[in-house]
Amino acid sequence: MEDERGTTERVLTLLGLLQQRAVWTGPELGERLGVTPRTIRRDIERLRALGYPVQASNGVGGGYQLGPGHDMPPLLLDDEEAIATAVSLLAGAGSGEAALRALAKLDRVLPTRLRHEVRALSGSVVSFDGSRAPIDPDVLMTLARACRDEVEAGFGYPSSGGVAARRVEPYRLVASGRRWYLLAFDLDRDDWRTFRVDRMTEVSARSWRFRPRPAPDAAAYVQENVASRVYRYQARFLVHAPASVVRAQIPASAAVVRDAGRSRCEVLSGAGDLDFLLMHVVVLGHSFEVIEPVELGERCRVLAERLLAARI
């Protein structure tokens, strides 16, 4: 058992050396690890079997080097590299879900002794993009862990009567431009809900595990909720232009654009005022038809008469 542990430690040390420098000769590696070139060759084969593409070349300047492969094998990071990676991911967490997924994976294996350093350093990192809603990285990590570990989460959230305590089964975190949203099953309201992360307070993950229930498509559900459901009026338009063209004209947080074939698309949007909805579709510069609601058709006529009367 001791020999097996020693071999594992030696192979991990070998991997660390290969990641530090472009090329190592067999004798150099053998001297650093205190073993023969033959043992180095066996350890290289062990790394290759684990998915690390270690390449070997002969002649002057030749040796062993870690090259690119078809798959992404595990990375071996020392303390400084792990801290730097975690801080960079925390700083970029607002840029998308990929950064948060990578941070969640690193968080799973990050030693406790390094967590305090990561938290302290992340507090000194700021973004010059003032348009992004500020998010506490610890809150994002707490919610990401709860989604990953399938445990209930609790937090305070604004309501008509102030701030209400919410108890949810978290499903997915969704990034949308300036903001992060949580799609979760609200246990007290017995339905799926979308929550803005920057509006949450006293976020905590609980110890009660849950069995995931059938869920809607997270990105589509959150987008439709943000763009339409939360408003007094929800409207659907048939726009005579390709979906790809219209998507480039409308922020994802403002409308849902669905391909309708024959260079047409359906646009779903919401607002507190019908005229506001119409003006946004008019300025796209494409012909369109109102699908719903019925009263929006009447507002089209009123708005058209108002514009015609404004002619000089």
N, C-alpha and C positions, 0 to 999 in steps of 0.2 A: 504493500500500500504506500510505503514511504517513497519507493522508487517511482511509482506512478505519479505521486504528487510532485516529486522533483522534476519529472519529465514535463508535466503540465506547466509548471512554473518556468522551466527553461524555454519551452516553446513560446509562451506568452512574452518572455523577455526577448526572444528572437524576433517575434512580430513587432515589438516596440522598436527594436533597433532598425528593422527594415523600413518602418514608417518615419524614422528620424533622418535617414540619409538616402540619397538616390541609389548608390551602388555600394555593395560590400563584397569583398573577396571571401572565399571560404576560410582561409587562414585567419583573416581579421575577425570574423565571427567566432571562430573556434577559440581564439585568444581571449576575446571578451567574455565568452561563456565558460571557458575552462574545459572545453571538450575537443575531441578530434574532428577533422574535416568530415570523416565518415559519419559521425553523429550529427553534424550539421546537415549533411545530405538527407539523413533520415528525418530530421525535424522539418526540413523544407518540404518533404513529401507529406508529413502530417498537416502542415499548413495548407498545402494544395488540396488535400482531402477535405479540409474544412471550408474550402471555397476561396481561399486567398490565392490570387494569380501571381505566384512568385516565378519570375523569369530568370533564366540562367544564360550567360554568354561567356565565351572563351576569348582568349587573347588579351592584348594590352588594353587596359581600361574595362575589362570584362568582370563579371561577378554576378552576384544575386541582386535582384531588384524587384520591388513590389509594383506590378503593373495593373492597368485597368482590366476588368473582367466583365462577364455578361451579367452577373448579379452583384448586389451590394453586400459584401460580407461585413461582420461586426467590426467596428473600429475599436482600437485600443488607445485610450486617452490617459495621459498622466493627469495629476491634480490640476496643474495650471491650465492645461488644454481643456479639461472638463469645465472649469470655472469660466474660461473665456467663451466657450461654446454656449454654455447656459445663459450667460449674460447677454450675448449677442442675440440669442433666440428670444429672450425676454424683451429686449429692446425692439425686436421685429415682430413680436406677437400680434401687433395690430395690423400687420400687413397681410395676414391670411392664415388659413387653417393649416397649411403645411408646416409653418413655423411652430404652431402650437402642438401639432402631432409629434414633431421631432422633440420638442421640449418635454412632452409627456413621456416619451420613451426614455429620454435621458434622466428624467425625474425618477423613474422606476429603479434605476441602478445607481443613482448619485449617492455617495456615502453621506451619512448625517453630518460628519465633520465639515463637509464642504458646503452644506446648505446655507449656513449663516454667512459665509463669505459671498456666495452668489447673491443672497438677498441684499447684503450691504452694498455690493458693487452695482447691482441693478438700480438702486436708488439714485445713483449718480449719473445714470444714462437718461438723456432726454431726446426728444425729437423736435426738429424745427417745423414739422408739419402741424401747425396749430389747428387745422381743421379736424383732426382726429379726436374723437371723444376720449378723454383720459380714462384708462382702465388700470386698476391695481393688478399687477401680474399675479399676485398671490390668489386673487379672486378667480382669475382665469384658470390657474393651476388647480385650485380646489374643485372647480366645476368640471375641468377636464378629467381629473382623477375620479370624480363621482360618476361621470359618464362611462369611463373605462372600467371601473370596478363594479358598476351596476349597484350603487348604493343610493339611498334617498338623500336629498339635499334640502336645506331650509334657508330662507332668507326673508328679509323685509322688502316689500315692494309697494310703491305708491298706489293708493286707491282713493275713491271719492271721500272716504272718511279719514284720510291721513295715510299712514303706512300700515299695511296688513302683513301678518306672518303667512308665508306661503310654504307649503310642504309638497315637494314634487319628486317624480322619478325622472332624472335628467337623461336625455337621449343624445342630443348632439349640440355642439357649439357651432354657430354659423357666422362667418365674417361677411359683412356687406359694407364695403367702402369705409365710411367713418366709424362704424359701430360693430359691436359683437352682440349676437342674440343667442339665447338658449331656447331650444325646443325641448319641452318637457311635458310629462303627463301630470296635470295638477290633481293631486289626490283629493283635495277638498271640493273641487268643482267637477271632478270625474270627467275630464276632457283634456285634450291637447291644448297647450298654450305656448305663446311666444313671449319671451321676456327680454328686455334690454338689459344687458349686463351692467352698463354704467348707472342704471337706476337701482340696482340691488344694494342692500345694506346687510351687515352681519351675516355674510354667507358662510355656511358650514356644511360639511359632508357628514352624514350620520352613519351609524354602524349597521342599519337595517338594509339588508340586501333585497333586491326585487327581481322577479323574473320578467325580462323584457317582453312587452306586449307588441302586437302588430302596430307598426308606426308608419306615418305618412313619409313621403320623400322630404327630408329635412330642408334642403335648400329651396325646393319649390314651395313648400308650405310656408316657410318664413318669408320668402319673397312676396308671395301673394298676400300674406297677412300684413306685411309692412306697407306694401304698395296700395292695398285696397281695403281689406276688412276693417281696419281700425277707423275708417272715415265714415261720416254720415251718409255719403252717397258713394255707391260703387257703380262703375260704368263699363260697358264693353263696346268697342268700336271695331268695325272691319275697315282696315286701312289698306288702300291699294298701292302697296309697296312691299318688297321682300322683307321678311322678318330680320334678316341680317342688317339691312339698311336702317330699319327703325330702331333696332337695339342699339345701334351706334349713336342714335340721336336722343335716346331716353335713358337716364340712369336706372340701373336695375332696382333701386329702392323706390323709384317713382311709378313704375308700371311693369306688368308682366306681358311679354310679347310672345305670341305663339304663332307658329307657321300655319297658314291657312291654305297653302297651295296656290298655284297660278299667280305667283308674284304678289300674293296678298298675305296679310297677317291679322291676327286678332289681338287687340290691345286692351288689357284690363287695368283700370286705374281707379283711384278713389280720391275724394276731396270733400271739404266741408261746403263747397259751393259749386253748383252746376256750371255756371259761366266760366269758372276757373278751369274746370275740366275741359270744356269746349275750346277755350283759347289755347290750351297746351297742345291739343290735337291739331288745331288750325295751323299753328306756327311750324308744324312738322313739314308743311308744304306738299302734302299728298292728298288726293281725294280720299274721302272716307264716308262710312255709313254708320249711323247709330243703331246698335243692336238693343241695348237696354241702358237705363230705364226708359219707360215711355215718355215721362215728362221731359227727358233730355231732348227729344225731338222738337217739342214746343219751344224750348229754350234756343234751339238752333234758329227757328223762324224769328224769334224776338231779337236775337243777336244779329242776324242778317239784316233785318230792317233797321236796326240801330246803326250798323256800319254803312248801309246805303244812304241813310239820312245824313251821315257825316261828310258825304262827298261835297266838294266845293263846285 
